[in-house]
Amino acid sequence: MDSVKSFLVKMTSHALEGTITFLSVLFAMGSLYWFESGWLKFAGMVGSLIAGYVITYWVARMRD
């Protein structure tokens, strides 16, 4: 039973990481269209990718 619980925890964690990655990439691509200024486009794109990476890394560290 413990192996089933471990499997479900890992799969849930992977699903959460995938969702966070998808949303950060979606926001990064959307920032190229939403903002008018070139600097805002760049900052929104880079910032969302960095935030997505950091959050995904944090979730992965919690899994281990």
N, CA, C and O atoms as a MOPAC input file, in Angstrom:
PM7 MOZYME 1SCF
protein

 N      0.82000 1    -1.19400 1     0.00000 1
 C      0.00000 1     0.00000 1     0.00000 1
 C      0.86200 1     1.25500 1     0.00000 1
 O      0.48900 1     2.28500 1    -0.56100 1
 N      2.02100 1     1.14700 1     0.63900 1
 C      2.91600 1     2.29700 1     0.70500 1
 C      3.46300 1     2.65200 1    -0.67500 1
 O      3.68300 1     3.82600 1    -0.97400 1
 N      3.68200 1     1.63800 1    -1.51800 1
 C      4.20100 1     1.91000 1    -2.85800 1
 C      3.15100 1     2.61600 1    -3.72000 1
 O      3.49500 1     3.44500 1    -4.56200 1
 N      1.88200 1     2.29100 1    -3.51200 1
 C      0.81100 1     2.96400 1    -4.25200 1
 C      0.74200 1     4.42800 1    -3.84000 1
 O      0.59800 1     5.30800 1    -4.68800 1
 N      0.84200 1     4.68600 1    -2.55400 1
 C      0.81700 1     6.06600 1    -2.06500 1
 C      2.01200 1     6.84200 1    -2.60400 1
 O      1.86400 1     7.99200 1    -3.01900 1
 N      3.18100 1     6.23500 1    -2.60300 1
 C      4.38100 1     6.88300 1    -3.12200 1
 C      4.22300 1     7.18900 1    -4.60900 1
 O      4.60900 1     8.26200 1    -5.07300 1
 N      3.65400 1     6.23900 1    -5.35200 1
 C      3.43000 1     6.44100 1    -6.78200 1
 C      2.46800 1     7.59800 1    -7.02700 1
 O      2.71100 1     8.43200 1    -7.89900 1
 N      1.38200 1     7.65400 1    -6.26700 1
 C      0.40400 1     8.72700 1    -6.44100 1
 C      0.98800 1    10.09000 1    -6.08100 1
 O      0.69100 1    11.08700 1    -6.73900 1
 N      1.81100 1    10.13600 1    -5.04500 1
 C      2.44500 1    11.40000 1    -4.65700 1
 C      3.38100 1    11.87400 1    -5.75800 1
 O      3.39600 1    13.06000 1    -6.08800 1
 N      4.16100 1    10.96500 1    -6.32900 1
 C      5.08800 1    11.34800 1    -7.39800 1
 C      4.34000 1    11.79600 1    -8.64900 1
 O      4.73300 1    12.77600 1    -9.28300 1
 N      3.27700 1    11.10000 1    -9.00900 1
 C      2.52000 1    11.47900 1   -10.20000 1
 C      1.81500 1    12.82300 1   -10.00500 1
 O      1.74300 1    13.62700 1   -10.93400 1
 N      1.30500 1    13.06400 1    -8.81800 1
 C      0.67400 1    14.34900 1    -8.52700 1
 C      1.69700 1    15.47000 1    -8.59400 1
 O      1.41000 1    16.55100 1    -9.10900 1
 N      2.87600 1    15.21500 1    -8.07900 1
 C      3.93600 1    16.21600 1    -8.11700 1
 C      4.34700 1    16.51300 1    -9.55300 1
 O      4.55500 1    17.67100 1    -9.91700 1
 N      4.46600 1    15.46700 1   -10.36800 1
 C      4.82700 1    15.67400 1   -11.77100 1
 C      3.73500 1    16.44400 1   -12.51000 1
 O      4.03300 1    17.30300 1   -13.34000 1
 N      2.49200 1    16.14200 1   -12.21500 1
 C      1.38500 1    16.86100 1   -12.84600 1
 C      1.39700 1    18.33100 1   -12.44100 1
 O      1.14300 1    19.20700 1   -13.26800 1
 N      1.68900 1    18.60100 1   -11.18100 1
 C      1.76900 1    19.98200 1   -10.70500 1
 C      2.92700 1    20.72100 1   -11.37200 1
 O      2.77500 1    21.87700 1   -11.76800 1
 N      4.07200 1    20.07100 1   -11.49800 1
 C      5.21700 1    20.68800 1   -12.16400 1
 C      4.90600 1    20.98900 1   -13.62400 1
 O      5.26200 1    22.05300 1   -14.12900 1
 N      4.24700 1    20.06300 1   -14.29900 1
 C      3.87700 1    20.28300 1   -15.69100 1
 C      2.90200 1    21.43600 1   -15.85400 1
 O      3.00600 1    22.21500 1   -16.80200 1
 N      1.95900 1    21.54600 1   -14.93700 1
 C      0.99400 1    22.64400 1   -14.98400 1
 C      1.67600 1    23.98600 1   -14.76100 1
 O      1.37600 1    24.95700 1   -15.45500 1
 N      2.58600 1    24.04600 1   -13.80200 1
 C      3.31900 1    25.28600 1   -13.53100 1
 C      4.16600 1    25.67500 1   -14.73200 1
 O      4.20500 1    26.84600 1   -15.11000 1
 N      4.84200 1    24.70900 1   -15.33200 1
 C      5.66700 1    24.98600 1   -16.50600 1
 C      4.81200 1    25.49000 1   -17.65700 1
 O      5.17700 1    26.45600 1   -18.32700 1
 N      3.68100 1    24.84400 1   -17.89200 1
 C      2.77900 1    25.26500 1   -18.96400 1
 C      2.28700 1    26.69000 1   -18.74500 1
 O      2.27900 1    27.49400 1   -19.67800 1
 N      1.87800 1    27.00600 1   -17.52900 1
 C      1.36000 1    28.34600 1   -17.25000 1
 C      2.44300 1    29.41200 1   -17.36800 1
 O      2.17100 1    30.51600 1   -17.84000 1
 N      3.66200 1    29.10000 1   -16.94600 1
 C      4.73300 1    30.09500 1   -17.05100 1
 C      5.09500 1    30.34600 1   -18.50900 1
 O      5.35400 1    31.48700 1   -18.89100 1
 N      5.11700 1    29.30200 1   -19.32600 1
 C      5.39900 1    29.48800 1   -20.75300 1
 C      4.24900 1    30.22600 1   -21.42200 1
 O      4.48000 1    31.07500 1   -22.28300 1
 N      3.02300 1    29.91700 1   -21.04300 1
 C      1.86600 1    30.61500 1   -21.60000 1
 C      1.92400 1    32.10500 1   -21.27800 1
 O      1.67000 1    32.93800 1   -22.14800 1
 N      2.25600 1    32.44500 1   -20.03700 1
 C      2.37100 1    33.85100 1   -19.67100 1
 C      3.55600 1    34.50900 1   -20.37400 1
 O      3.46600 1    35.66900 1   -20.77600 1
 N      4.66300 1    33.78300 1   -20.52600 1
 C      5.82900 1    34.34000 1   -21.21600 1
 C      5.48300 1    34.67900 1   -22.66100 1
 O      5.85300 1    35.74600 1   -23.15200 1
 N      4.78600 1    33.79300 1   -23.33900 1
 C      4.40300 1    34.06800 1   -24.72400 1
 C      3.33500 1    35.16200 1   -24.78000 1
 O      3.34400 1    35.99600 1   -25.68500 1
 N      2.42400 1    35.15500 1   -23.82100 1
 C      1.38900 1    36.18200 1   -23.79300 1
 C      1.93400 1    37.56100 1   -23.50700 1
 O      1.38700 1    38.55500 1   -23.98400 1
 N      3.00700 1    37.63900 1   -22.73300 1
 C      3.57800 1    38.95000 1   -22.41600 1
 C      4.11600 1    39.63800 1   -23.66200 1
 O      4.22800 1    40.86400 1   -23.68900 1
 N      4.44700 1    38.87500 1   -24.68300 1
 C      4.90600 1    39.48200 1   -25.93200 1
 C      3.76600 1    40.20200 1   -26.64900 1
 O      4.01400 1    41.08600 1   -27.46900 1
 N      2.52700 1    39.83600 1   -26.35000 1
 C      1.37000 1    40.46400 1   -26.98600 1
 C      0.66300 1    41.45800 1   -26.07100 1
 O      0.09100 1    42.43700 1   -26.54900 1
 N      0.69600 1    41.21800 1   -24.76000 1
 C     -0.06800 1    42.05000 1   -23.83900 1
 C      0.55600 1    43.41100 1   -23.61000 1
 O     -0.16200 1    44.40300 1   -23.48600 1
 N      1.87400 1    43.48300 1   -23.55100 1
 C      2.54200 1    44.72300 1   -23.18400 1
 C      2.91600 1    45.51900 1   -24.42600 1
 O      3.17600 1    44.95100 1   -25.48600 1
 N      2.94000 1    46.84000 1   -24.28400 1
 C      3.26700 1    47.72100 1   -25.40200 1
 C      4.76200 1    47.97200 1   -25.51200 1
 O      5.32800 1    47.94800 1   -26.60500 1
 N      5.39000 1    48.21000 1   -24.38000 1
 C      6.80900 1    48.55300 1   -24.36400 1
 C      7.66900 1    47.30800 1   -24.58100 1
 O      7.34800 1    46.21900 1   -24.10400 1
 N      8.75700 1    47.49400 1   -25.30300 1
 C      9.68100 1    46.38800 1   -25.53400 1
 C     10.31900 1    45.89000 1   -24.25600 1
 O     10.54500 1    44.69300 1   -24.08400 1
 N     10.61200 1    46.83600 1   -23.34400 1
 C     11.20200 1    46.44300 1   -22.06500 1
 C     10.22100 1    45.65100 1   -21.22100 1
 O     10.61100 1    44.68900 1   -20.55800 1
 N      8.95400 1    46.03800 1   -21.23400 1
 C      7.94600 1    45.27800 1   -20.49100 1
 C      7.75100 1    43.88700 1   -21.08400 1
 O      7.57000 1    42.91200 1   -20.35500 1
 N      7.79100 1    43.80300 1   -22.41400 1
 C      7.68400 1    42.49300 1   -23.05500 1
 C      8.83100 1    41.59200 1   -22.62000 1
 O      8.62400 1    40.43300 1   -22.25900 1
 N     10.04400 1    42.14000 1   -22.65900 1
 C     11.22400 1    41.36000 1   -22.28000 1
 C     11.18500 1    40.97900 1   -20.80500 1
 O     11.44400 1    39.83100 1   -20.44600 1
 N     10.85900 1    41.95100 1   -19.95200 1
 C     10.82000 1    41.68500 1   -18.50900 1
 C      9.72200 1    40.67800 1   -18.16300 1
 O      9.93000 1    39.80300 1   -17.32300 1
 N      8.56700 1    40.79500 1   -18.79700 1
 C      7.48000 1    39.85000 1   -18.54400 1
 C      7.83000 1    38.44600 1   -18.99000 1
 O      7.51400 1    37.47100 1   -18.30800 1
 N      8.48600 1    38.34500 1   -20.14400 1
 C      8.85700 1    37.03400 1   -20.65800 1
 C      9.91600 1    36.37700 1   -19.77500 1
 O      9.75300 1    35.23400 1   -19.34800 1
 N     10.99600 1    37.09800 1   -19.50300 1
 C     12.08400 1    36.53600 1   -18.70200 1
 C     11.62900 1    36.29600 1   -17.25900 1
 O     11.94300 1    35.26400 1   -16.66600 1
 N     10.89500 1    37.24700 1   -16.70600 1
 C     10.43000 1    37.10400 1   -15.32800 1
 C      9.51600 1    35.91100 1   -15.13300 1
 O      9.62900 1    35.20000 1   -14.13400 1
 N      8.61600 1    35.68300 1   -16.06800 1
 C      7.70700 1    34.54400 1   -15.91700 1
 C      8.43300 1    33.21900 1   -16.10100 1
 O      8.09400 1    32.23200 1   -15.44800 1
 N      9.42900 1    33.18600 1   -16.98300 1
 C     10.19800 1    31.95000 1   -17.13400 1
 C     11.03300 1    31.66000 1   -15.89000 1
 O     11.13500 1    30.51200 1   -15.46000 1
 N     11.62600 1    32.69900 1   -15.31700 1
 C     12.40900 1    32.51200 1   -14.08900 1
 C     11.49600 1    32.09300 1   -12.94000 1
 O     11.82800 1    31.17900 1   -12.18400 1
 N     10.35300 1    32.75400 1   -12.80500 1
 C      9.41600 1    32.39900 1   -11.73500 1
 C      8.92300 1    30.96300 1   -11.90400 1
 O      8.82200 1    30.22300 1   -10.92500 1
 N      8.61900 1    30.57100 1   -13.12900 1
 C      8.19000 1    29.19400 1   -13.37700 1
 C      9.26400 1    28.18600 1   -13.02800 1
 O      8.97600 1    27.13100 1   -12.46200 1
 N     10.51400 1    28.51100 1   -13.36700 1
 C     11.61900 1    27.61000 1   -13.03900 1
 C     11.79600 1    27.48200 1   -11.52700 1
 O     11.95800 1    26.38100 1   -11.00200 1
 N     11.76200 1    28.61500 1   -10.83900 1
 C     11.96600 1    28.59600 1    -9.38500 1
 C     10.84300 1    27.82900 1    -8.68900 1
 O     11.10900 1    27.02500 1    -7.79500 1
 N      9.61100 1    28.06300 1    -9.08200 1
 C      8.48400 1    27.36700 1    -8.45700 1
 C      8.54200 1    25.86900 1    -8.75300 1
 O      8.29500 1    25.04800 1    -7.86900 1
 N      8.86900 1    25.51500 1    -9.99800 1
 C      8.98100 1    24.10300 1   -10.35200 1
 C     10.11200 1    23.43300 1    -9.58700 1
 O      9.97200 1    22.29700 1    -9.13400 1
 N     11.22900 1    24.13200 1    -9.44200 1
 C     12.36000 1    23.59300 1    -8.67900 1
 C     11.96100 1    23.37200 1    -7.22200 1
 O     12.31400 1    22.35700 1    -6.62100 1
 N     11.22600 1    24.32500 1    -6.66300 1
 C     10.77400 1    24.22000 1    -5.27200 1
 C      9.84500 1    23.01700 1    -5.09000 1
 O      9.95900 1    22.28200 1    -4.10900 1
 N      8.92800 1    22.82000 1    -6.03700 1
 C      8.01200 1    21.68000 1    -5.95700 1
 C      8.78900 1    20.36400 1    -6.08600 1
 O      8.48400 1    19.39300 1    -5.39500 1
 N      9.78600 1    20.33400 1    -6.96600 1
 C     10.58800 1    19.12000 1    -7.12600 1
 C     11.39000 1    18.81800 1    -5.86500 1
 O     11.55400 1    17.65400 1    -5.50100 1
 N     11.88700 1    19.84300 1    -5.20300 1
 C     12.63800 1    19.63300 1    -3.96000 1
 C     11.71600 1    19.12800 1    -2.84800 1
 O     12.14700 1    18.35500 1    -1.99200 1
 N     10.47200 1    19.55100 1    -2.85600 1
 C      9.51700 1    19.06900 1    -1.85800 1
 C      9.22300 1    17.58400 1    -2.06700 1
 O      8.97600 1    16.85600 1    -1.10500 1
 N      9.24900 1    17.14000 1    -3.31800 1
 C      8.95500 1    15.74200 1    -3.63000 1
 C     10.04600 1    14.82300 1    -3.09600 1
 O      9.76100 1    13.71300 1    -2.64700 1
 N     11.28800 1    15.28100 1    -3.14400 1
 C     12.41900 1    14.44300 1    -2.70300 1
 C     12.51500 1    14.43700 1    -1.23400 1
 O     13.40200 1    13.79000 1    -0.67700 1

